[in-house]
Amino acid sequence: MPRYCGNRNSEHLLKNANEFKQNCLIEGKSLLTDAVIWTSEYCEELTKYFVDNPNAGEGDFFTKLETQLADASANAKLLAAEMLWLMFLCPSNTGAVSKRGSVERVFAWSGYKIAEATKERYLSDNALTGVGSAGTAYNTMRWRELVYLIRFTGLFLKLDKPEKEELLKNHVKFAHWLEQIPENENRQLRHMLLFLFFPDFNERIFGNTDRCSILVTLAGLTKSQYNKMKCSERDAALLKLRKEFEQELGTTELDYYIEPLKSKWKDTELNTVKNVQEPREGYTVEKTINNTTSSLNQILYGPPGTGKTYNTINKALKIVDPDFLVQHEDNRTKVKDRFDELKKSNRIGFVTFHQSFSYEDFVEGLKAESDAGQVSYSVESGVFKDLCERAEAALSDIISVDAFEESIAKLQEISEEANDRIEMETIRGKKFEIEYAGGTTFKVFPHSTESTDPKYVASIANVRKLYLTGSKKGIYNVSYVEGLLLYLKKHLNLEEYAENSETHKNSKPQQFVLIIDEINRGNISNIFGELITLIEPSKRAGGSESLSVKLPYSKEPLSVPSNLHIIGTMNTADKSLAQVDIALRRRFEFVEMMPKHELLDDVEVDGIKIAKLLKTINQRIELLYDREHTIGHSFFLPLKDEPTIARLAKIFELEILPLLEEYFFEDWERVGQVLGDHLKTDASLKFIEEKFTDTSIAKLMGPEWQQEGITPYKRNIEALNNPEAYIGVYEAL
């Protein structure tokens, strides 16, 4: 049941909360004294002096609160102290000493005294330890949470005693009743009240980010579906999920922040990738930084904008043409042009994984074609199989392979430009025609058949294999493959393969690279299929435990050659390393790429220190979310060539703000905190502002209307063009 909190004992806290419900909310008595303070009268005072009298001046929360409550009655001040006590019960990210000091500070304004026994029961370290983190925002925006509690108290105390008792007995009714309170969907205190009052039905999950992550990861919801749900619907989904886990695991002592549930949705040790491991599989994943060797399989991983795809170009050239890279490493234009040349000549392959990418796209599949209403199917190689075959051929002979590729390319060109099919003949003199329709095969039309679609094909890979090895083993339609090779030799000047050539012996085999962008977005099991095992160094052709598999469509054997390197990129904001397919993790080395603020040290825009700006934003993201969702330096690199406020404003409006909106599920209050809006005393410098004021709401809806649900926010366009707004991100203004 949710009241189980692992190594945090919630018994004392829940007992105090239960007494609070009865003594304070039902009977109206003070928890810390003998006074009667939980009444509408004193709650209305807090509304008058605090809710309706905001203080935007200098000083911390308590300094402002003391000023606001200066004219309030002693009982109203005592009520404020006990409200703060209630707010401090759950959070564990604030120490008991700090909590106790804050409550006693406000309590002292009332003039009352606390008995030692009462203090020991309600203000001891044991009573104020807390059971879960509420995040930094709960403290920095404490005034909002207090406003919510005052409004809740005001409405609740107006109910008859039977109505109060009924609500405090039924967690579903209570949750629905809370929906009438403004800001209910956004307040963490709302989740705390439900845990304190109904610990058998509500989790100790107080932040929206974790609630969303759990339901998206474990309950199959999308972020869009989650965002459309009310808090009460999310509560129900979490409870349903808990019941399923309790039945599956055979225990009620489960909590999402401890094992066995924690690792199903969250890994708090992701800061060091070497800790990501699966003992049952017997492997570890080690972090590799500044890797000087060319690993056969590696993945560049990190948050968006850290240059992962950008760096694959250099890494690919380091493998395929290292001499060129050494000579021109500082000339990005030449490096990119050389990369494009190698990509065009099929030495480098590039593919992007996505949810619909399949084994048929990657390895091989059936391609349907229609001719005069007749549908036929042929086996078409995917990018991985094609590169494997090219790399395997290159291991045999560089010069001969180049000659073969030139002649086969010429045949493809001739076939595509010809008005009629090209006629060839087998070694035995049987004539046939070929037609090239793209891909890695030629369609074959024997003269001996009258069928317009005989469904014969000659694979280029098989022609290459026959040319280099002379072996017919495993080759389908071998007579047509032989005939095609014969044509290349007779008509396109392909020289005979000379295996013992001294030039061939002294040549180093060509290297090939397959770049897989966004590798974590694809279904690895479906895309790689049985080939996932073959990419291991020891399982590759020529390795100590080399393996090959028979492909399902072509029935041809395939192994992965040792001169084919695989470089993947992975955006940790899409999926954390802990969630990546285990089979993938154990076969790749991981190169971490994090934001490099120092690359922006020399960039300054109208007095704005861009490196400091980005560093501060990322530190706040780590506090409010996690390290994997920080922002990369590449977003700001255009400012090196165009250091203007207009360019910076465009970057923020079109890239940074939408990214933060996605990270925090449109929780604009937290987006504002990342940008330091909560520290700015000048409202005009805030990037995010409330869309409606009290005046505009009254004008639109009438003076008696009270807002319910989520508070609408909007971007402050003027702040985007004000240098002071950006400076305020890292320096309080």
C-alpha positions in Angstrom: 0.0 0.0 0.0 1.2 3.6 -0.6 1.8 4.3 3.1 4.9 2.0 2.8 7.9 4.3 2.1 10.8 1.9 2.3 13.5 3.1 4.7 11.4 6.2 5.6 9.0 5.4 8.4 5.8 7.2 7.8 4.0 5.9 10.9 4.6 9.0 13.1 3.9 11.4 10.3 0.6 9.7 9.4 -0.5 9.5 13.0 0.0 13.3 13.4 -1.8 13.9 10.1 -4.7 11.8 11.4 -4.9 13.9 14.6 -4.7 17.1 12.5 -7.8 16.0 10.5 -9.9 15.4 13.6 -8.7 18.2 15.9 -8.2 21.0 13.4 -10.3 20.4 10.3 -13.3 18.8 12.1 -13.2 20.4 15.6 -11.4 23.7 14.7 -8.8 23.4 17.5 -5.2 24.4 17.4 -2.7 21.6 17.2 0.0 23.4 19.1 -2.0 25.2 21.7 -5.5 25.1 23.4 -6.9 27.9 21.2 -9.6 27.5 18.6 -8.1 28.8 15.4 -9.2 26.7 12.5 -12.3 28.7 11.8 -13.6 30.8 8.9 -13.0 34.0 10.8 -9.2 33.6 11.1 -8.9 32.0 7.7 -10.5 35.1 6.2 -7.9 37.2 7.9 -5.2 35.3 6.2 -7.0 35.8 2.9 -7.2 39.5 3.6 -3.6 40.1 4.7 -1.8 37.5 2.6 -3.8 36.2 -0.4 -5.2 39.6 -1.3 -2.2 41.6 -0.2 0.8 40.2 -2.2 4.2 41.6 -1.3 6.6 41.9 -4.2 9.2 43.9 -2.2 12.6 42.8 -1.0 13.4 40.1 1.5 12.7 36.4 1.9 9.4 34.7 2.2 9.2 35.0 6.0 10.3 38.7 6.1 7.5 39.5 3.6 5.0 37.3 5.5 5.7 39.1 8.8 5.0 42.4 7.1 1.8 41.1 5.6 0.5 39.7 8.8 1.5 42.6 11.0 -2.1 43.8 11.5 -3.6 40.3 11.8 -4.8 38.8 15.0 -2.7 36.5 17.2 -4.9 33.6 16.3 -4.6 34.3 12.6 -0.8 34.3 13.0 -1.0 31.0 14.9 -3.1 29.6 12.1 -0.4 30.6 9.6 2.2 28.8 11.7 0.2 25.6 11.8 -0.5 25.8 8.1 3.2 26.0 7.5 3.6 23.0 9.8 1.2 21.1 7.6 3.1 22.2 4.4 6.4 20.9 5.9 5.2 17.4 6.9 5.9 15.6 3.6 9.0 17.2 2.0 12.3 15.4 2.8 14.5 17.8 0.8 14.3 20.4 3.6 15.8 19.4 7.0 13.9 19.1 10.2 15.9 21.8 11.9 15.1 24.3 9.1 11.4 23.3 9.2 11.1 23.6 13.0 12.9 27.0 12.9 10.5 28.3 10.3 7.3 27.2 12.2 8.6 28.5 15.5 9.5 31.8 13.9 6.0 32.4 12.6 4.5 30.9 15.8 6.4 33.5 17.9 4.5 36.3 16.2 1.3 35.1 17.8 2.6 35.4 21.4 1.6 31.9 22.3 3.9 29.3 23.9 4.3 25.6 23.0 4.4 23.0 25.7 7.5 20.8 25.6 5.4 17.6 25.2 3.6 19.2 22.2 6.8 20.3 20.7 8.3 16.8 21.0 5.2 15.3 19.4 4.7 17.7 16.5 8.0 19.5 16.0 10.6 16.8 16.7 13.1 15.6 14.1 11.1 12.4 13.9 7.9 14.4 13.2 9.4 16.6 10.5 11.7 14.2 8.7 9.5 14.0 5.7 8.8 11.1 3.3 9.7 12.4 -0.2 11.3 15.2 -2.2 9.1 18.1 -3.2 11.8 19.6 -5.4 13.3 23.1 -5.3 10.2 24.7 -6.7 8.1 23.8 -3.6 10.4 26.1 -1.5 11.0 28.8 -4.0 7.3 29.2 -4.8 6.2 28.6 -1.2 3.8 31.5 -1.3 1.8 29.8 -4.0 1.4 26.7 -2.0 0.3 28.7 1.1 -2.3 30.6 -1.0 -3.6 27.2 -2.1 -3.8 25.9 1.5 -5.6 29.1 2.7 -8.2 28.7 -0.1 -8.6 25.0 0.7 -9.1 25.8 4.4 -11.5 28.6 3.7 -13.8 26.4 1.6 -13.5 23.3 3.8 -14.3 25.2 7.0 -17.6 26.4 5.5 -18.9 22.9 5.2 -21.2 21.3 7.8 -19.5 18.7 10.1 -21.1 15.7 8.4 -19.9 17.0 5.0 -16.4 17.4 6.3 -16.4 13.9 7.8 -17.8 12.4 4.6 -15.0 14.0 2.5 -12.3 12.9 4.9 -13.4 9.3 4.6 -13.6 9.0 0.8 -10.4 9.7 -1.2 -12.2 9.9 -4.5 -14.8 12.4 -3.3 -12.1 14.4 -1.6 -10.0 14.6 -4.8 -13.0 15.7 -6.9 -13.9 18.3 -4.3 -10.4 19.8 -4.5 -10.9 20.5 -8.2 -12.9 23.7 -7.3 -9.8 25.3 -5.7 -7.8 27.5 -8.1 -4.4 26.1 -9.1 -5.4 22.7 -7.8 -3.9 20.9 -10.9 -0.6 22.7 -10.4 0.0 22.5 -6.7 2.3 19.9 -5.1 0.5 20.4 -1.8 -2.6 18.9 -3.4 -0.7 15.6 -3.7 0.7 15.9 -0.2 -2.8 16.3 1.3 -4.1 13.2 -0.4 -1.1 11.2 0.8 -1.5 12.5 4.4 -5.2 12.0 4.5 -5.5 8.8 2.4 -2.2 7.0 2.6 -3.7 3.7 1.5 -4.7 5.1 -1.9 -2.3 7.9 -2.8 1.4 7.7 -3.5 4.1 9.9 -1.9 4.8 11.3 -5.4 4.6 15.0 -5.1 6.2 16.3 -8.4 4.4 16.3 -11.7 7.5 15.1 -13.5 7.8 11.8 -11.7 4.0 11.2 -11.8 4.2 11.7 -15.6 7.3 9.5 -16.0 5.8 6.6 -14.1 2.5 6.6 -16.1 4.2 7.1 -19.4 6.8 4.4 -18.8 4.8 1.8 -17.0 1.1 2.4 -17.8 1.6 3.0 -21.6 0.3 6.6 -21.6 1.6 9.2 -24.0 2.7 12.6 -22.7 -0.2 14.1 -24.6 -2.7 11.7 -22.9 -1.2 12.5 -19.5 -1.4 16.2 -20.0 -5.1 16.0 -20.8 -5.9 14.1 -17.6 -7.0 15.7 -14.4 -5.0 15.0 -11.2 -7.8 12.8 -9.9 -7.6 10.7 -13.1 -3.8 10.4 -12.7 -4.4 9.3 -9.1 -6.7 6.5 -10.3 -4.2 5.4 -12.9 -1.4 5.2 -10.3 -3.6 3.3 -8.0 -4.6 0.8 -10.7 -0.9 0.4 -11.6 0.0 -0.3 -8.0 -2.7 -3.0 -7.7 -1.3 -4.7 -10.8 2.3 -4.7 -9.3 1.0 -5.9 -5.9 -0.6 -8.8 -7.6 2.3 -9.5 -9.9 5.0 -9.3 -7.1 2.9 -10.8 -4.3 3.4 -8.0 -1.8 1.9 -4.6 -0.8 5.2 -3.3 0.4 6.0 -1.5 -2.8 7.2 2.0 -3.4 8.2 3.7 -6.7 11.4 5.2 -5.2 12.9 1.8 -4.1 13.4 -1.5 -5.8 11.9 -3.5 -7.4 9.8 -0.6 -8.9 12.5 2.1 -9.0 14.6 0.6 -11.8 11.4 0.1 -13.9 11.1 3.8 -14.5 13.9 5.7 -13.0 17.7 5.3 -12.4 19.2 7.9 -10.2 22.7 6.8 -10.9 22.7 7.8 -14.6 25.3 10.5 -14.0 28.0 7.7 -14.2 27.2 5.4 -17.1 29.5 2.7 -15.7 26.8 1.9 -13.2 24.4 0.9 -15.9 24.6 -2.8 -15.8 22.6 -6.0 -15.9 24.4 -8.6 -13.7 22.4 -11.5 -15.1 23.8 -10.7 -18.5 27.3 -10.5 -17.2 28.4 -7.3 -18.8 29.2 -3.7 -17.9 28.9 -0.5 -19.9 31.8 1.8 -19.4 32.0 5.5 -20.1 34.5 6.4 -22.8 35.7 10.0 -23.1 38.1 11.3 -25.7 38.4 7.9 -27.3 41.5 7.7 -29.4 40.9 4.3 -30.8 38.3 3.3 -33.4 35.9 1.0 -31.7 33.9 -1.2 -34.0 30.7 -0.3 -32.2 30.2 3.0 -30.4 27.4 5.3 -29.5 27.7 9.0 -28.9 25.1 9.9 -26.2 24.0 13.0 -24.5 21.3 15.8 -24.3 20.2 17.6 -27.4 22.5 20.1 -29.0 25.8 18.6 -27.8 27.1 17.9 -31.3 26.5 14.2 -31.5 25.6 14.0 -35.2 28.1 16.8 -36.0 30.9 14.7 -34.5 29.9 11.5 -36.4 31.4 13.1 -39.5 34.9 13.5 -38.0 34.7 10.0 -36.4 33.7 8.4 -39.7 36.6 10.2 -41.5 39.0 9.2 -38.8 38.2 5.6 -39.7 37.7 5.7 -43.5 40.2 8.4 -44.5 42.4 9.4 -41.5 45.1 11.1 -43.5 42.6 13.5 -45.0 41.2 14.3 -41.6 44.6 15.1 -40.1 45.4 17.5 -43.0 42.1 19.3 -43.0 40.6 18.9 -39.6 40.3 22.6 -39.1 38.5 23.2 -42.4 34.9 22.0 -41.8 33.9 22.7 -45.4 36.5 20.3 -46.8 35.8 17.7 -44.1 32.1 17.8 -44.9 32.7 17.6 -48.7 35.0 14.6 -48.2 32.4 12.9 -46.0 29.7 13.5 -48.8 32.1 11.9 -51.4 32.6 8.8 -49.3 28.9 8.6 -48.6 28.1 8.8 -52.3 30.7 6.1 -53.0 29.0 3.9 -50.4 32.0 3.8 -48.1 29.9 5.5 -45.4 26.2 4.8 -44.9 23.8 7.0 -43.0 20.4 6.1 -41.6 18.1 7.5 -39.0 16.1 5.1 -36.8 12.5 5.9 -36.0 9.4 4.1 -34.7 8.4 2.7 -38.1 11.9 1.7 -39.2 12.1 -2.1 -39.6 14.2 -5.1 -40.3 13.2 -5.0 -43.9 14.5 -1.4 -44.2 17.8 -2.3 -42.4 18.7 -5.8 -43.5 16.5 -7.1 -46.3 12.9 -7.4 -47.3 10.5 -8.1 -50.1 9.8 -5.3 -52.5 6.5 -5.3 -54.4 6.4 -4.1 -58.0 3.6 -3.8 -60.5 3.9 -4.3 -64.2 0.7 -4.1 -66.3 -1.4 -5.0 -63.4 0.8 -8.0 -62.4 2.4 -7.7 -58.9 5.8 -9.3 -58.4 8.1 -9.4 -55.4 11.9 -9.3 -55.2 14.3 -9.4 -52.3 15.9 -6.0 -51.7 18.9 -5.4 -49.4 18.8 -2.8 -46.7 21.5 -0.4 -45.9 23.2 -2.7 -43.3 23.3 -5.8 -45.5 24.5 -3.8 -48.5 27.4 -2.3 -46.4 28.3 -5.7 -45.0 28.6 -7.1 -48.5 30.7 -4.2 -49.7 33.0 -4.3 -46.7 33.3 -8.1 -47.0 34.3 -7.8 -50.6 36.9 -5.1 -49.7 38.6 -7.5 -47.4 39.4 -9.7 -50.3 40.9 -7.1 -52.6 40.8 -3.3 -52.8 41.8 -2.7 -56.4 39.7 -5.5 -57.8 36.7 -4.4 -55.7 37.0 -0.9 -57.0 37.2 -2.2 -60.6 34.2 -4.3 -60.1 32.2 -1.5 -58.5 33.0 0.8 -61.4 31.9 -1.7 -64.0 28.7 -2.6 -62.2 27.9 1.1 -61.8 28.4 1.5 -65.5 26.1 -1.4 -66.2 23.4 0.1 -64.0 23.7 3.4 -65.8 23.5 1.8 -69.2 20.5 -0.3 -68.2 18.6 2.8 -66.9 19.3 4.9 -70.0 18.6 2.1 -72.5 15.2 1.9 -74.3 15.3 -1.9 -74.3 16.6 -4.5 -71.9 20.2 -5.5 -72.3 20.7 -8.9 -73.8 23.2 -11.4 -72.2 23.9 -15.1 -72.4 24.9 -17.8 -69.9 28.2 -19.7 -70.2 26.2 -22.4 -72.0 24.9 -19.9 -74.6 21.3 -19.5 -73.3 20.2 -16.0 -73.9 18.4 -13.7 -71.4 17.8 -10.1 -70.8 18.3 -8.0 -67.7 16.7 -4.9 -66.4 17.9 -2.7 -63.5 15.1 -1.1 -61.5 17.1 0.3 -58.6 18.3 -1.5 -55.4 20.9 -4.3 -55.4 19.5 -6.7 -58.0 18.9 -7.0 -61.7 15.7 -8.5 -63.0 16.3 -11.4 -65.4 14.1 -12.3 -68.4 15.1 -15.6 -70.0 14.3 -16.1 -73.7 13.2 -19.6 -72.9 10.1 -18.5 -71.1 7.1 -16.6 -72.4 6.3 -15.1 -69.0 6.4 -11.3 -68.8 7.4 -11.6 -65.2 9.5 -14.7 -64.7 10.6 -13.6 -61.2 14.3 -14.3 -61.7 16.8 -11.9 -60.2 20.6 -11.7 -60.2 22.0 -10.2 -57.0 24.9 -7.8 -57.3 26.3 -9.2 -54.1 26.4 -12.7 -55.7 28.0 -11.4 -58.8 30.7 -9.7 -56.7 31.1 -12.9 -54.6 31.6 -15.0 -57.7 34.1 -12.5 -59.2 36.2 -12.4 -56.0 36.0 -16.0 -54.9 35.0 -18.1 -57.9 32.8 -20.0 -55.5 29.2 -20.8 -56.6 28.2 -22.0 -53.1 25.1 -20.4 -51.8 24.4 -18.4 -55.0 20.9 -18.6 -56.4 20.2 -18.4 -60.1 23.9 -19.0 -60.6 23.7 -19.4 -64.4 22.4 -15.8 -64.7 24.9 -14.5 -62.2 27.7 -16.1 -64.3 26.2 -14.6 -67.4 26.1 -11.2 -65.9 29.7 -11.4 -64.8 30.7 -12.6 -68.2 29.1 -9.5 -69.8 31.0 -7.3 -67.4 34.3 -8.8 -68.5 33.5 -8.9 -72.2 31.8 -5.6 -72.7 32.8 -3.4 -69.8 36.4 -4.3 -69.6 36.4 -5.8 -66.1 39.8 -7.5 -65.7 40.1 -11.0 -64.3 40.6 -11.2 -60.6 44.3 -11.7 -59.8 44.4 -13.0 -56.2 48.2 -13.3 -56.0 49.0 -9.8 -57.2 51.7 -8.2 -55.1 49.8 -4.9 -55.2 46.8 -6.7 -53.7 48.9 -8.3 -51.0 50.4 -5.0 -49.8 47.1 -3.1 -49.9 45.3 -2.4 -46.6 41.6 -3.3 -46.7 39.2 -0.4 -47.0 37.2 0.6 -43.9 33.4 1.2 -44.0 31.2 3.1 -41.5 27.5 2.9 -40.9 26.2 5.9 -39.0 22.8 5.3 -37.2 21.4 8.6 -36.0 18.8 8.5 -33.2 19.6 4.8 -32.6 17.5 4.7 -29.4 14.3 5.7 -31.2 14.1 2.5 -33.1 13.0 -0.9 -31.9 16.4 -2.6 -31.7 15.1 -6.1 -31.5 12.9 -5.7 -34.5 15.5 -3.8 -36.6 18.6 -5.9 -36.0 16.9 -9.2 -35.5 19.3 -12.1 -35.4 22.2 -9.9 -36.5 22.5 -8.1 -33.2 24.8 -11.0 -32.1 27.0 -10.8 -35.2 28.1 -7.2 -34.6 30.2 -8.3 -31.6 34.0 -8.1 -32.5 34.5 -11.8 -31.6 31.5 -12.9 -33.6 32.4 -11.0 -36.8 33.9 -12.7 -39.9 37.5 -13.7 -39.0 36.9 -13.3 -35.3 37.7 -15.9 -32.6 34.1 -17.0 -32.5 32.9 -15.9 -36.0 29.2 -16.6 -36.8 27.0 -16.2 -39.8 23.2 -16.5 -40.2 21.0 -17.5 -43.1 18.7 -14.6 -43.9 15.0 -15.2 -43.9 14.1 -13.8 -47.3 17.1 -14.4 -49.6 18.2 -17.5 -47.7 21.8 -16.3 -48.2 24.4 -16.5 -45.5 25.5 -13.3 -44.0 28.3 -12.4 -41.5 29.4 -8.9 -40.3 33.0 -8.1 -41.5 35.6 -6.7 -39.2 36.1 -3.6 -41.4 32.6 -2.3 -40.9 32.3 0.2 -38.0 29.0 1.2 -36.5 28.6 4.7 -35.0 25.3 5.5 -33.3 23.9 8.7 -31.8 21.5 8.8 -28.9 19.6 11.7 -27.5 19.2 11.1 -23.7 16.2 13.5 -23.6 14.2 11.0 -25.7 15.2 7.9 -23.7 17.7 7.5 -20.9 20.6 5.0 -21.1 19.0 2.8 -18.5 16.0 2.3 -20.8 18.0 1.3 -23.9 17.7 -2.3 -25.2 20.0 -4.5 -23.1 21.3 -6.3 -26.2 22.4 -3.0 -27.6 24.0 -1.8 -24.4 26.2 -4.8 -24.1 27.6 -4.6 -27.6 28.5 -0.9 -27.8 30.9 1.4 -26.2 29.3 4.7 -25.0 31.0 8.0 -25.5 29.4 10.7 -23.4 28.8 14.1 -24.9 27.6 16.8 -22.5 27.2 20.5 -22.9 30.5 22.4 -23.2 29.9 25.8 -21.8 33.5 26.7 -22.3 33.1 26.8 -26.1 31.0 29.9 -25.5 33.4 31.7 -23.2 34.3 34.2 -25.9 30.7 34.9 -26.9 29.0 38.0 -25.4 25.8 39.7 -26.6 25.0 43.2 -25.4 26.7 42.4 -22.0 25.1 38.9 -21.8 27.7 36.3 -21.0 26.4 33.4 -23.0 28.5 30.7 -21.4 27.3 31.7 -17.9 23.8 32.0 -19.2 23.8 28.4 -20.5 25.6 27.0 -17.5 23.1 28.5 -15.1 20.1 27.2 -17.1 21.6 23.7 -17.1 22.3 23.8 -13.4 18.6 24.6 -12.7 17.4 21.9 -15.1 19.5 19.4 -13.2 17.9 20.5 -9.9 14.3 20.5 -11.3 14.5 17.6 -13.7 17.8 15.7 -14.3 21.2 15.8 -16.0 20.0 14.1 -19.2 17.7 16.9 -20.1 20.2 19.7 -20.1 20.7 22.0 -23.1 23.6 21.6 -25.5 26.0 24.4 -26.5 25.3 24.0 -30.2 22.0 25.9 -29.9 24.1 29.1 -29.1 27.0 28.6 -31.6 25.3 30.8 -34.3 26.0 33.7 -31.9 29.7 33.4 -32.7 29.1 34.7 -36.2 26.0 36.8 -35.3 26.3 38.2 -31.7 23.1 40.2 -31.7 20.1 40.3 -29.3 17.8 39.6 -32.2 19.6 36.3 -33.0 19.6 35.3 -29.3 15.9 36.2 -29.0 15.2 33.9 -32.1 17.1 31.1 -30.5 15.2 31.4 -27.3 11.8 31.8 -28.9 12.1 29.0 -31.5 14.4 26.5 -29.8 15.0 26.9 -26.1 11.5 27.7 -24.9 9.8 24.9 -26.9 12.4 22.5 -25.7 11.8 23.5 -22.0 8.1 23.3 -22.6 8.5 19.7 -23.8 10.8 18.8 -20.9 8.4 20.1 -18.2 5.1 19.0 -19.9 3.9 22.6 -20.4 4.4 23.4 -16.7 5.3 27.0 -17.5 5.9 27.8 -13.8 8.9 25.5 -13.8 10.1 26.8 -17.2 10.1 30.2 -15.6 12.2 28.9 -12.7 14.7 27.4 -15.1 15.1 30.9 -16.6 15.3 32.6 -13.2 12.0 34.4 -13.4 11.2 33.6 -9.7 14.3 35.7 -8.7 13.5 38.8 -10.8 11.9 41.6 -8.9 11.1 43.4 -12.2 8.1 41.6 -13.8 8.9 43.1 -17.2 12.1 41.0 -17.3 10.4 37.6 -16.8 10.3 35.4 -19.8 7.0 33.7 -18.7 4.1 35.6 -17.3 0.5 34.9 -16.3 -1.8 35.5 -19.3 -4.6 37.1 -17.3 -4.6 39.6 -14.4 -7.3 39.8 -11.8 -8.6 42.9 -13.6 -8.8 41.2 -17.0 -10.4 38.1 -15.5 -13.0 40.2 -13.7 -13.7 42.0 -17.0 -14.0 38.8 -18.9 -15.9 36.6 -16.4 -17.3 38.9 -13.8 -16.1 39.8 -10.3 -17.5 36.7 -8.6 -15.9 34.2 -11.0 -13.0 32.1 -9.5 -10.5 30.4 -11.8 -10.2 26.6 -11.6 -7.6 24.3 -12.9 -4.4 25.3 -14.7 -3.3 28.9 -14.8 -2.7 30.1 -18.4 0.7 31.5 -19.1 2.3 33.3 -22.0 5.7 34.2 -23.3 6.8 37.8 -22.6 8.0 38.8 -26.1 9.4 42.1 -24.8 11.7 40.3 -22.4 13.1 38.2 -25.3 14.6 41.4 -26.7 15.8 42.9 -23.5 19.4 42.0 -22.5 18.6 42.6 -18.8 16.2 39.7 -18.9 19.0 37.3 -19.9 21.4 38.7 -17.4 18.8 38.2 -14.8 19.0 34.4 -15.5 22.4 34.3 -13.8 22.3 37.5 -11.7 19.4 38.4 -9.5 17.9 41.7 -10.6 
